[in-house]
Amino acid sequence: MLPDVWPKGNIASTTAASEGVVLLPDGRIVVVSGNTSGGLSDSAEIFDPRTQRWSTAPGIPSARYYQATVVLRRGEILVVGGYTTRHDTSCVLLDPRTGRWTSTGEMKSPRAGHAAVTLLDGRVLTWGGSNGIGYSNSSEIYDPVSRTWKEGPEAGACHSQGSATLLPDGRVLAAGGYTGTGFTNVTEVFDPRSNAWSAAAPLRNGRYLHAQALLPDGRVLVSGGTGAMTSAEIYDPRKNSWTETAPLNQGRQGHAMVALPGGAIAAIGGTGAVTSIEIFDPVRGAWRLGAEMPRARANPLAVALPDGRILVTGNLPETDIYDPKLDRWKDGPAASAGRLVR
């Protein structure tokens, strides 16, 4: 059951950095906690592409969903806030080498449906989300050395269920989201050097429940969103401008986007029994439909494997693996449970 302050609908993907699935430096993939058919899970599951097997890391101090999840420089996984029995301030660390969980510093404000990004200096920025009373534009910064949070600058707008990307120059792009009264086209950039948010050119189309991915040249692609939109647009941080690009072949919201080797972007699944995958070619500026997924997934969790294939999980125990070279799906090993983390 969703907290009663959430708008109707499903939570959009931000990036793999904060949506509940993370890629470790050694190539393993971790899915943390989440809501399952048996209730909130108190574990993480770890997929090893070398053995093609899932393993479980039980004992998360507080089971949760709508959390943000990032990898720290030392390889630990930081799980930030989320909804437990309430909008929570608690944060936990998972050491993927030992499978052990430990509690770490609590945030100043409770958050669920927020975003988090590991900055180039190793700190973690989190902002936005729902706090149990309404929607927040506050931010906080986590220091992995002291394992404490401090208040950051306020953003100009709330970006709950928006999207986030770490830009190559170290700044963070936040685009769109839900404000408590509707969706927004507000775009902002956080600069860790000045410790400040600044307004950026607004999206051409306000949206939430959308997906966002970094292109090889440093631009950012945004697609879909509210009401299963087909529109897509690209942000150029050098010009501070958005330009419309070719629309999706199928409207999507609550989908995932994954960067592929060579620079293409895959858009996968979405709310409403979507079984298609589409590949965006940033050189041609065009989408093409790929092979149909074996099963529909709303709010999929997707990540590129080291060999360039895509692992898709979430909501269902079954795992699907897509090979973009062959345009072919195959069944992967099943996880212990289908997890809704966002």
C-alpha positions as CSV (number, residue, x, y, z in Angstrom):
1,M,0.0,0.0,0.0
2,L,1.4,3.4,-1.0
3,P,1.7,6.2,1.6
4,D,-1.4,8.4,1.3
5,V,0.6,11.4,0.2
6,W,1.7,9.8,-3.0
7,P,-0.1,10.8,-6.2
8,K,-1.8,7.9,-8.0
9,G,0.6,6.0,-10.3
10,N,4.0,4.4,-10.1
11,I,7.3,5.8,-9.3
12,A,9.5,6.6,-12.3
13,S,13.1,5.5,-12.8
14,T,15.7,8.1,-12.0
15,T,19.0,6.4,-12.9
16,A,20.5,3.1,-11.9
17,A,22.3,5.1,-9.3
18,S,19.3,5.6,-7.1
19,E,16.4,3.4,-8.2
20,G,17.1,0.3,-6.1
21,V,19.4,-1.6,-8.4
22,V,23.1,-0.9,-8.5
23,L,26.1,-2.3,-10.5
24,L,29.2,-3.0,-8.4
25,P,32.7,-2.5,-9.7
26,D,33.2,-6.3,-9.9
27,G,30.2,-6.7,-12.3
28,R,27.7,-8.0,-9.7
29,I,24.2,-6.5,-9.5
30,V,22.4,-5.8,-6.2
31,V,18.7,-5.2,-5.7
32,V,17.8,-3.9,-2.3
33,S,14.8,-4.5,-0.1
34,G,11.5,-3.6,-1.8
35,N,7.8,-4.6,-1.5
36,T,7.1,-8.2,-2.4
37,S,4.0,-10.4,-2.5
38,G,4.9,-11.3,1.1
39,G,5.3,-7.7,2.3
40,L,8.5,-5.6,2.7
41,S,11.7,-7.6,2.2
42,D,14.5,-7.3,4.8
43,S,17.1,-8.5,2.4
44,A,19.1,-7.7,-0.8
45,E,19.7,-10.0,-3.7
46,I,23.0,-10.2,-5.5
47,F,23.3,-11.4,-9.1
48,D,26.7,-12.7,-10.2
49,P,26.9,-12.7,-14.0
50,R,29.9,-15.1,-13.9
51,T,27.9,-17.9,-12.1
52,Q,24.5,-16.7,-13.4
53,R,23.1,-17.1,-9.9
54,W,21.4,-14.9,-7.3
55,S,22.4,-15.0,-3.6
56,T,20.7,-13.3,-0.7
57,A,22.1,-10.8,1.9
58,P,19.5,-10.9,4.7
59,G,19.1,-8.8,7.7
60,I,18.6,-5.2,6.5
61,P,17.9,-3.3,9.8
62,S,14.7,-1.8,8.4
63,A,12.9,-3.2,5.4
64,R,11.8,-0.4,3.0
65,Y,10.8,0.6,-0.5
66,Y,10.8,4.0,-2.4
67,Q,14.3,4.3,-1.1
68,A,17.3,5.7,-2.9
69,T,20.4,3.4,-3.4
70,V,23.9,4.3,-4.4
71,V,27.4,2.8,-4.5
72,L,30.1,4.5,-2.4
73,R,33.7,4.7,-3.6
74,R,34.9,1.9,-1.4
75,G,32.2,-0.4,-2.8
76,E,29.7,-0.2,0.0
77,I,26.1,0.2,-0.9
78,L,24.2,3.1,0.8
79,V,20.5,2.8,1.1
80,V,18.9,6.2,1.8
81,G,15.5,6.7,3.6
82,G,12.4,5.3,2.0
83,Y,9.1,4.1,3.4
84,T,9.3,1.5,6.2
85,T,6.2,1.9,8.4
86,R,6.6,5.6,7.8
87,H,8.6,8.1,5.8
88,D,12.0,7.3,7.3
89,T,15.3,9.1,8.0
90,S,17.3,6.0,8.6
91,C,20.1,4.9,6.3
92,V,21.9,1.6,6.1
93,L,25.1,0.3,4.5
94,L,25.7,-3.1,2.9
95,D,29.2,-4.5,2.5
96,P,28.8,-6.7,-0.6
97,R,32.0,-8.6,0.3
98,T,30.6,-9.9,3.5
99,G,26.9,-9.5,3.0
100,R,26.7,-7.6,6.3
101,W,24.4,-4.7,7.0
102,T,25.2,-1.8,9.3
103,S,23.2,1.3,10.3
104,T,24.8,4.7,9.4
105,G,24.0,8.3,10.1
106,E,20.3,9.4,9.8
107,M,19.1,12.1,7.6
108,K,17.8,15.3,9.0
109,S,14.5,14.9,7.2
110,P,12.4,11.8,6.3
111,R,12.2,11.0,2.6
112,A,10.6,8.6,0.2
113,G,10.5,8.7,-3.6
114,H,13.6,10.9,-3.6
115,A,16.8,10.8,-5.6
116,A,20.4,10.3,-4.6
117,V,23.7,10.5,-6.5
118,T,27.3,9.8,-5.5
119,L,29.3,12.9,-6.3
120,L,32.8,12.8,-7.9
121,D,34.4,13.5,-4.5
122,G,32.7,10.5,-2.9
123,R,30.0,12.3,-1.0
124,V,26.3,11.6,-1.6
125,L,23.7,14.2,-2.5
126,T,20.0,13.4,-1.8
127,W,17.1,15.7,-2.4
128,G,13.3,16.0,-2.8
129,G,10.7,13.3,-2.2
130,S,7.8,13.0,0.1
131,N,8.3,13.6,3.8
132,G,4.9,12.3,5.1
133,I,3.4,15.7,5.3
134,G,4.0,17.0,1.8
135,Y,6.8,17.3,-0.7
136,S,10.2,18.6,0.0
137,N,12.7,20.7,-1.9
138,S,15.4,20.3,0.7
139,S,18.7,18.5,0.1
140,E,21.3,16.8,2.3
141,I,24.9,15.6,1.8
142,Y,26.4,12.4,3.2
143,D,30.1,12.2,4.2
144,P,31.2,8.6,3.9
145,V,34.2,9.3,6.1
146,S,32.3,10.7,9.1
147,R,29.2,8.8,8.1
148,T,27.0,11.8,8.8
149,W,24.6,13.9,6.9
150,K,24.5,17.7,6.8
151,E,21.8,20.0,5.4
152,G,22.4,21.1,1.8
153,P,20.9,24.1,-0.1
154,E,17.3,24.1,-1.0
155,A,16.4,23.4,-4.6
156,G,14.0,25.8,-6.3
157,A,11.3,23.2,-6.7
158,C,10.3,19.7,-5.4
159,H,11.4,16.9,-7.8
160,S,9.7,14.0,-6.2
161,Q,9.6,11.1,-8.7
162,G,11.7,13.1,-11.1
163,S,15.0,12.1,-12.6
164,A,18.7,12.6,-11.8
165,T,22.0,12.4,-13.6
166,L,25.6,13.0,-12.6
167,L,27.1,15.1,-15.5
168,P,30.7,14.5,-16.6
169,D,31.8,17.8,-15.1
170,G,30.6,16.7,-11.6
171,R,27.4,18.7,-11.5
172,V,24.0,17.0,-11.0
173,L,21.0,17.5,-13.2
174,A,17.5,17.2,-11.7
175,A,14.6,17.3,-14.2
176,G,10.9,17.3,-13.8
177,G,9.0,15.5,-11.0
178,Y,5.9,15.8,-8.9
179,T,5.5,18.9,-6.7
180,G,2.4,18.0,-4.6
181,T,0.0,19.8,-6.9
182,G,1.1,18.4,-10.3
183,F,4.1,17.6,-12.5
184,T,6.7,20.2,-13.4
185,N,9.0,21.1,-16.2
186,V,11.5,22.7,-13.8
187,T,15.1,21.7,-14.3
188,E,17.9,22.5,-11.9
189,V,21.6,21.8,-11.6
190,F,23.5,21.3,-8.4
191,D,27.2,22.3,-8.4
192,P,29.2,20.7,-5.5
193,R,32.0,23.3,-5.9
194,S,29.7,26.2,-5.0
195,N,27.3,24.0,-3.0
196,A,24.4,25.6,-4.8
197,W,21.4,24.8,-7.0
198,S,20.9,26.9,-10.1
199,A,17.9,27.1,-12.5
200,A,18.5,25.5,-15.9
201,A,16.4,25.7,-19.0
202,P,13.0,24.1,-18.4
203,L,11.9,20.8,-20.0
204,R,9.8,21.4,-23.1
205,N,7.2,19.1,-21.6
206,G,6.6,18.8,-17.9
207,R,6.7,15.2,-16.7
208,Y,7.2,12.7,-13.9
209,L,7.3,8.9,-14.0
210,H,9.9,9.5,-16.8
211,A,13.3,8.0,-17.4
212,Q,16.7,9.7,-18.0
213,A,20.1,8.5,-19.2
214,L,23.5,10.0,-20.0
215,L,24.6,10.0,-23.6
216,P,28.3,9.4,-24.5
217,D,28.8,13.1,-25.5
218,G,27.6,14.4,-22.1
219,R,24.1,15.3,-23.1
220,V,21.1,13.8,-21.3
221,L,18.1,12.0,-22.8
222,V,14.7,12.1,-21.1
223,S,11.8,10.0,-22.4
224,G,8.2,9.3,-21.6
225,G,6.4,10.1,-18.3
226,T,3.0,11.1,-17.1
227,G,0.1,9.4,-19.0
228,A,2.5,7.2,-21.0
229,M,4.0,10.0,-23.0
230,T,5.8,9.3,-26.3
231,S,7.8,12.5,-26.3
232,A,11.6,12.6,-25.7
233,E,14.0,15.4,-25.4
234,I,17.7,16.0,-24.9
235,Y,19.5,18.4,-22.6
236,D,22.8,19.9,-23.6
237,P,24.6,21.1,-20.4
238,R,27.1,23.2,-22.5
239,K,24.3,25.2,-24.1
240,N,21.9,24.9,-21.2
241,S,19.1,23.9,-23.6
242,W,16.6,21.2,-24.3
243,T,15.7,20.0,-27.8
244,E,13.0,17.6,-28.8
245,T,14.1,14.4,-30.5
246,A,12.3,11.5,-32.1
247,P,9.4,10.3,-30.0
248,L,9.1,6.8,-28.6
249,N,7.3,4.2,-30.7
250,Q,5.2,3.3,-27.6
251,G,4.1,5.6,-24.8
252,R,5.8,4.8,-21.5
253,Q,5.8,5.8,-17.9
254,G,7.5,4.0,-15.0
255,H,10.0,2.5,-17.5
256,A,13.7,2.1,-17.3
257,M,16.5,3.4,-19.6
258,V,19.9,1.8,-19.8
259,A,23.1,2.9,-21.7
260,L,24.5,0.3,-24.0
261,P,28.1,-0.2,-25.2
262,G,28.6,2.0,-28.2
263,G,26.3,4.8,-26.9
264,A,22.8,3.6,-27.7
265,I,20.1,3.8,-25.0
266,A,17.5,1.1,-24.3
267,A,14.0,2.0,-23.0
268,I,12.4,-1.0,-21.3
269,G,8.9,-1.8,-20.1
270,G,6.6,0.6,-18.3
271,T,3.3,0.8,-16.6
272,G,0.3,-0.7,-18.5
273,A,1.6,-4.2,-19.4
274,V,4.3,-2.9,-21.8
275,T,6.4,-5.7,-23.2
276,S,8.4,-3.8,-25.7
277,I,12.0,-2.5,-25.7
278,E,13.2,0.4,-27.9
279,I,16.8,1.4,-28.8
280,F,17.7,5.0,-29.3
281,D,20.5,5.8,-31.7
282,P,22.0,9.2,-30.6
283,V,23.8,9.7,-33.9
284,R,20.6,9.3,-36.0
285,G,18.3,10.6,-33.3
286,A,15.9,7.8,-33.8
287,W,14.2,4.9,-31.9
288,R,13.8,1.4,-33.2
289,L,11.7,-1.3,-31.6
290,G,13.5,-4.5,-30.5
291,A,12.2,-8.0,-29.8
292,E,9.3,-8.2,-27.4
293,M,10.1,-9.0,-23.8
294,P,8.9,-12.5,-22.6
295,R,6.7,-10.8,-19.9
296,A,5.4,-7.3,-19.2
297,R,7.0,-5.3,-16.5
298,A,5.8,-2.1,-14.8
299,N,8.6,-0.3,-13.0
300,P,11.3,-2.6,-14.2
301,L,14.8,-2.6,-12.7
302,A,17.3,-2.8,-15.5
303,V,21.1,-2.7,-15.7
304,A,23.7,-3.3,-18.4
305,L,25.9,-6.4,-17.7
306,P,29.7,-6.1,-18.3
307,D,29.3,-8.0,-21.6
308,G,26.8,-5.5,-22.9
309,R,23.6,-7.6,-22.3
310,I,20.8,-6.1,-20.2
311,L,19.5,-7.8,-17.0
312,V,15.8,-6.9,-16.3
313,T,14.2,-7.8,-13.0
314,G,11.7,-6.3,-10.6
315,N,8.0,-6.9,-9.8
316,L,8.4,-10.5,-10.8
317,P,10.7,-13.3,-9.5
318,E,11.6,-14.1,-13.1
319,T,14.6,-12.4,-14.7
320,D,15.0,-11.6,-18.4
321,I,18.3,-11.0,-20.2
322,Y,18.4,-9.1,-23.5
323,D,21.2,-9.4,-26.0
324,P,21.2,-6.2,-28.1
325,K,23.6,-7.7,-30.7
326,L,21.2,-10.6,-31.5
327,D,18.0,-8.6,-30.6
328,R,17.0,-11.6,-28.5
329,W,15.7,-12.3,-25.0
330,K,16.3,-15.3,-22.8
331,D,15.2,-16.4,-19.4
332,G,17.6,-15.6,-16.6
333,P,17.8,-17.3,-13.2
334,A,14.8,-16.5,-11.0
335,A,15.3,-14.3,-8.0
336,S,13.7,-15.3,-4.7
337,A,10.9,-12.7,-5.1
338,G,9.6,-10.0,-7.3
339,R,10.5,-6.6,-5.8
340,L,8.9,-3.3,-6.2
341,V,11.4,-0.7,-4.9
342,R,10.0,2.4,-6.4
